[in-house]
Structures are given as structure tokens and as C-alpha cells.
Amino acid sequence: MKKEGFADHDERVMASLAHGSIVLGIFTSGIGGIFAALLIWLSQREKSTYVAFQSLQAMIYQIVVLFVTVIAFTIYGVLLTLMIVPPMMINPELYQYSPPPSLWLGMSFLIFPCGLWLGTVLYGIWGAIRCMSGSNFHYVGMSRFMEKGE
């Protein structure tokens, strides 16, 4: 007999898959993980409040991650362009055989959007691990936007 407030094994697996689907997003530009969490939510929303909450939360988190990551890489691309193009336009002969030194500085800035992206993926995996252990996982800052939690 299932104790009230505790998720059974199948519920923990489904919730973990919803959070862990962020890994699928690595290979599908973020979209695959969102759809996987959506499918879990659609199939479980009337069967388990635990899985419904965890999968909805995972889906929203992955949408936010996709949006923030696209913005971070866009800002990176704009900054890199601004660091390379102006010096080459001012004195193109100087950079005929080698790129401007600002290219290497700009390339080093790639660590920020990549680090952000890696951190968000690891956080999603942490959510999957927590759900597999039966915890009611909440992403930081997201619980106030979710209508029902426990």
C-alpha cells in the first residue's frame, strides 16, 4: 500500500525521465527534451500529481534554458563580431595573414555561454537524480510560478 505523499517507483522513474530529458535536448537543439517532458506531462497529468508537477516543471525549465542559452550565444556572437570586424575594417592589410589579436580574446569569452549551458544541463540531471530518490524537487525560483506543488 502506497503511503500518502510518497511517489512509487514508476512515478519516480517518469519524473526522473522528465528532468533527465534535458540531455536529449543536447542532441536536438533543446527541442527534444521539451517535447519529451511535454509527452510525460500529457500522459501522466491525470494519473499522478507528482509526475505531472515534476514534468511540467521540467518542461518550463527547459523552455527557459533554451531561451536564455539562445540569448547568451547571440550576445556572444555580437560581441565577437564587434571585436573582429572593426579592426579588420580599419586596417585590412595588417590582418591579411593573421586574425586580429582581439579574436583570441573574443574566443575566450565562449566559456561564459558554454558554462551557462553546461550548468543548466547539470542542474536538470540533478533534478532527475533527486526525483529518482523520491524527493519532491523544485528548481530554484520556479516554485512561486507553479500553481500546485506537493
Buried (B, 14 or more C-beta within 10 A) or exposed (E): EEEEEEBEEEBBBBBBBBBBBBBBBEEEEBEBBBBBBBBBBEBBBEEBBBBBBBBBBBBBBBBBBBEBBEEBBEEBEEBBEEBBEEBBEEEEEEBEEEEBEBBEEBBEBEEBBBEBBEEBBEBBBEBBBBBBEBBBBBBEEEEEEEEEEE
